[in-house]
Amino acid sequence: MAQQSDFRDVLLVDGYNMIGAWSNLKQLADQDLEEARNLLLNMLADYQAYSGRRVITVFDAYRVPGLGASYKQGDVNITFTKEKETADECIERLVAELKHRRRAIYVATSDMTEQNVAFAQGALRVSARELQLVIQQARQEVQVRIRDQALYPVKRNPLEEKLSLDVLLKLEQLRRGKSK
């Protein structure tokens, strides 16, 4: 599942655990579990893009078809547990597989006692509330950056100010391979 050259920090997320721990997702899951899963995955994809960490979300497969299946949705890896394997056991297995690659491994869960094996292997705990706050903070920082860029646009090329329009047009023609 992992590429040998991928040495980024990893965040392993117990998907249904987060859905049950975050009130907005829990309410949504009561009406539409698939929609709650998609919202969680979208939030994790945004977090992944902001943090640069590799995000792997584990779901208990007994709730959906696809035992043992893994796939990517955007940049988030999604893993469904194998038959008779819990999400906690799957996370423990993933920690064991990933720890030899010299990276920090974080496990997001609200049931710490279930992940003692993963933590004993060197994984670091992120509570459900902590992850929710980090995702919210990342979203706010992105919004601030977008607002700041709109207020203070960065000029792509300071040479534009120093060159005449004719010279800029000739340079663009050369760049495109259309010199006359």
Number of C-alpha atoms within 10 A of each C-alpha: 9 11 6 7 7 11 15 15 18 22 23 25 25 24 24 22 20 24 21 17 18 15 11 12 22 18 14 16 17 10 11 12 18 12 13 22 19 13 16 18 22 15 15 22 19 18 22 21 15 14 14 13 19 21 24 26 25 24 25 25 20 15 11 11 10 15 18 15 12 16 13 11 12 12 18 21 19 20 25 25 23 17 12 11 15 17 25 24 17 21 25 22 13 18 22 15 12 17 15 8 13 10 14 16 24 22 27 26 25 20 15 14 9 14 20 15 17 24 18 10 13 15 24 15 20 19 18 21 15 14 19 18 12 14 19 14 13 18 15 12 13 14 12 12 11 13 12 12 11 10 9 9 10 10 9 7 8 9 10 12 9 9 11 10 11 9 11 14 12 14 14 13 13 12 10 9 9 10 10 6
